[in-house]
Amino acid sequence: MTHKRVLVLLFGGRSSEHSISCATAGGVLGALDRERYDVIPVGITRDGAFVLERDDPAAFALNPDALPEVRDDGSRVRWPESTRSRELTVERDGVVTSLGEVDVVFPILHGLWGEDGTIQGLLELAGIPYVGSGVLGSALGMDKHFTKVVLQAAGIQVAPWITVTRDDWEQSQDAVADRLRGLGSPLFVKPARAGSSVGVTKITSAEGLSGALDVAFAEDGKALIESAVVGREVEIGVLGARAGERPRASVAGEIVVSGEGFYDFDAKYLDAPGIDLVCPADLTDEQLAEMQSIAVRAFESIDCAGLARVDFFLTDHGWVINEINTMPGFTPISMFPKVWQASGFSYPALIDELIELALERG
């Protein structure tokens, strides 16, 4: 029998995407091969406490009436004191127990304080391998403004935008309005550092701007105002490179929106009407090959590792990148697993591949 890896599944967190992270963890817990892995589920409460969670996928099912969350049960998981050890411990009621030596961490965290390089920095300091991008790639991918700046520098087309801080808006709304000229209508207003479409508003007139910025600023002190791009919404998955190879891109999936809505939080996770996910997307071989090539270039441009989902618009003038997600939604019904399943990776095999990539990177 092969050696079983000790895997820490890290989920929850302080961001507004806490429940989605928990739902993703539930999917992964249910798919992990227990003949290959000893799993230590570590939840992060909304207050930032690391607690030892139940190894129970059903406890984190995505229920619209009661979204899953990590509750503080009083336990505290402690990270190693130095890089000489990878031993995790848990303290409960004053008693400290060893959880064993850790081989790899799977940080299924979305949003700030998890997907933005902060947890990655902690794991780098501890010297523990982990799934996904490093500090730089995670930070760039989390910040939509800097993602666009880097992609533009790499010659990749992105949606036109301006970036507005809370101070910009409070000091001179007229100056912000002047900068909006040329972006057209409708516009999307979104937090610079949030995901799962949290805090995103579509506006069709200047009268809606103030309210939309209030919603965005509730998530982040920096917001993007983007031109609405006319085109098909198509997404693709990228897996990191094995030694001596380049990253790999999946087939594509398309988001088909009926009516006036957009692919918001409810549509992504709560089965809201008016949205269909089509996978694989109906593309020509040439369109798919070009999309895959741009996705890999984007992945490499912001220094991604492990995995990413790259979101595109297919316009009359070619491919436009909307954003990159360095830890995309990973529930069994999410687009990232769907496009890889359509490319030949089962959900469990995809998890295995991500863990192997993390171990290979070290």
N, C-alpha and C positions, 0 to 999 in steps of 0.2 A: 504493500500500500504506500502511495506517495505521501510525503510530509504534508500535514495540514497547515495552511497558513493561518496566522492569527490576524484577523481583520477587524479594525475598529470602524464601525459605521457611525459617522458623525452627522447629526441632523438637528433641525429645529432652528435655533438662533434668534437673534434680536431684531431681525428685519421684519418688514411687513409681509414677507413671503414665508414666514415661519410655518404656516400650515401646509403650504405646498411642499416644503422641504420634508415635513413629516410624512405626507402622502407618498412622496418619492421613496422615502426610507421604507415605508410599508411594502411597496412594490419590490424593492431590492431585497429586503429580508425574506420575502416569499420566494424569490428566485435563486438565492444563493445555494450552492451545492454544499451541504453540510459534510459530505465526504471529503471535500477539498478545503473547507474553511471552518475554523472556530471563530464565531462572530461575537464581538463585544459591542452591543448597541449603546452609544453614548449620546444622550440628548442634551441640547443646550436650551435652557429655559428662556423665556422672553426677557428675563433680567440678566442673562448671561451666565447662569450657573451650569456647570457640567455635571450631569447626573447619570447614574447607571439606569438604563431603561430596560423595559421588558423586551424579550426576543419574541415578539408576537406581531406578525404582519397585520392581523385583523384590528389591532389596537390603533392603527394609523390609517385606516381606510378613509377615503375622501368622501365624506358625507356632507352634502350641502347644508343640512340642518344642524350639524355639529362638527365643524372642521377640527381635524386632529391637532393636538398640541402636546408639547412636553411640559409636564407639571413637576413642580419641585417636591420631591419626596424626601428631601433631607439628606440624601446621599451626595457625596462629592467625589468625582473622579479626579485623580491627581496625575499630572504628566510627569515624566522622568525628571529627576533633578539635574541631570547632566547628560551629555551625549554618550557617556560610558555605559548607559543602560537604556533599554527600550521598555522597561517594566512599567505598566500602568497599575495604579492602586486605586482602591475605593475606600472612602471613610464613611462609616455609618454608625451613628450613636457612639462616637468616640473610638470605634474599633476599625483598624486599618487592615484591609485584605488585599492580597495581590491578585491582579487580573491576568498576570502573565506577561511575557515578552511579546511585543507587537511587531508584526512583519510589515504591515501597510495600513494606511488610513484612507478611507473613502469619505471625503468631506462633501456630503450631499447637502450643501448649504447654498441658498439663493439670496442674492441681494447683499446689502452692506453687512460687514462683520462676518463674512464667510466666503462670499464669491469675489471679494474685492482685493484679495491679497493679504488680509489680516490673519486669517487662520493659516494660510500658506506660510506666512512669516513665522508663526508659532511653530509649525511643523518643521520648517527649515532649522530653526534654533534648536529644536529637540533632536534633529537628525533622523527623523522618521520618514520613510518614503510615503508618498500620497498620490492619489489619483487626481489628474487634472493639471491645469496650468500653474506655473510658478507665480511668484510675487508680481513680477512686471506684467506678464500676460493677463493675469487676473485683474490687476488694477486698471490696465488699459481697456480690457473688455467690459469692465463694470461701468466705466465713465464714457457715456455715449459721445460726449464732445471730443475727447482725446482719441477715441476709436476713429471718428471721422477724420480728424487731423492726420493721423498716421496713415489711414487708408488713402486719403487724397495724396499724401506725399508718395505713396507707392503707385500712384497712377490708377487707382480704382475709383469708380464713380460712386458717389454717395448722394443722398437726398439733400437739397439745399437747406440750410439751417442758420439760425443765430442762437447764441447762448446768452442767457440772461440770469444774473444773480438776484437774490432778494434785495441786496443793496442797490443794484442798478434800477430795479423797479420802484423802490421806495424813494430814490433820489430824483428820478426823472422819467415819468411815464411817457412823456412826449418824445424823449430821446429814444426810448425803446420802440415806440411807434414808428419813428423815422427809419430805424434799422430794419423794420419789417417790410418796407416797401420793396417790391420785387419778388416777395415770396408767394404772392398770389393768395387764393382762397379755394378750398378750405385749408386750414392749418391744423397740425397736431401739436399739442403742448404736453410735454412729458418731463418727469424728473430726469436729471442727467444720470443719476446712480440709483436706479430701481429696475426691477424686472417684472415679468408676468403681467405686463400692461397695467401695473398698479400706478395710480395717479395720472393716467393718460386721459386727455380730453380732446375731442375733435370740435373745432369751432369753425363757424362759417361767416362770422362778422367780428369787427373790432370790439363790439359790446361784450362778447363772451370772453375776451382775453383776461380780464382781471380775475374773474372767477376761476378760469382754467389755471392761471398761475398760482392762485391760492391753493388749489388741489395739488399741483406739482410741488409747491414749496412745503407742503405738509410732509412730503417724503424726503426732500433734499433742498438745500439752499441754492441750488443751481438747476436751471431748467433749460430745455431745448425747445425752440419753436421751429417746426419743420414744415416745409411745403408738402402738401399731399401729393404723392406720386401716383399718376394714373398708370396702372399696369396690373398684371397678375401677381398675387402674393405667393411666392414659391420659396420653400426652405430646403436646406440640405445639411446632412451631417458630415462632420470630418472627424476622423480618428488619427491620432498621432502616429508618427513614423516609428517603425521598427529600426533597429540599427542598420545603417547603410541604405535606408530607403527614404522615400518622401511620404508625407501624410496622405491618407486615403480619403476619398470623398464617396458618399453613398449615391443612390438614386435620389430623386427629388420628391417632395410632397407639396401639394398645393392647398392653400386655404381659399375656399370658394365662399364669398360673402354675398348673401342675398339681402336686399333692402339697403337701408342707410347706415347700418351699424358697422362695427369693425371688430377685429379679433381681440377682444378685451378679456379681462380676468374671468368673467362668467362664461364666456365662450370657450376659453381654453380648458377650464377645469370643472365647470358646473353644468356643462351640457346645455348652454343657452341656445335657443333656436336661431336659425338663420345662418348657421355656419356649418360647412361640410369640409372634412379633410379628405383629400383625394391622394392616394399613394399607391403606385407611383404616379407622378404628375404626367400629363399628356404633353411631352416635349419631343422635338425631333432629336436624333442622335447628335446633331451639331449643337443644338441649344444646350443639351445636357452636358456635353463635353466642355463647352465654354463655361458654363456655370460651375462645373466641378473644378476647372482650372482656376477660376477667379476665387472660389472658396478656399482652395489650398493656398493661393497667394495671400489672401487675407489672413488666414490662420497663421502663416509664417510671419506676416508683416507685424502682427502685434505680439509675437513670441508666445503663441499658444502651445500647449502640450496636452496630450491625453485625448481630449475631446472638445468639440464645439459644435454649435448649430449656427449656421450662417443664413440670415434671412434676407431675401432678395425681392425686388420688384422686376418683372419682365415687362419693359416698356417698348414703345415703338422705336426707341433709340438704343435698345440693348439692356443689359443687366445693370441694375442699381442696387447696391447693398443698403439695407435698412439698418441692421445691427448684427453684432456677433454675441452669442451667449456662450461663455466659457464653462458654465455648469447648467446646461439646459434642463428643462423639465424632464424628468426621467421616470414618471409613472408609466405603467404598461401601455396607457393610451396616449402618451405624449408623442409629439412628432419625431423627436430624435430616435427613440427606439423603433418607431414605425418605419422610418426610412431605412434603418439598418436591417430590420427584419425583411423588408422588401429587397435588400441587397444580399441577403443570405445569412445574416447573423441572427440567431434566436436571442430572445431577451437574456436568458442566462449566459449564453456564449458571449454576448456583448459585455456583460459585467466581467466575465473572466478575462476578456481581452483588455479591458481598461485596467484591471488589477495587474496583469502581466506587464503592460506598458509602464505602470508606476514602478514596479519592481525592477524592470530593466533600466529605467532612468535613475533609480536609486535615490 
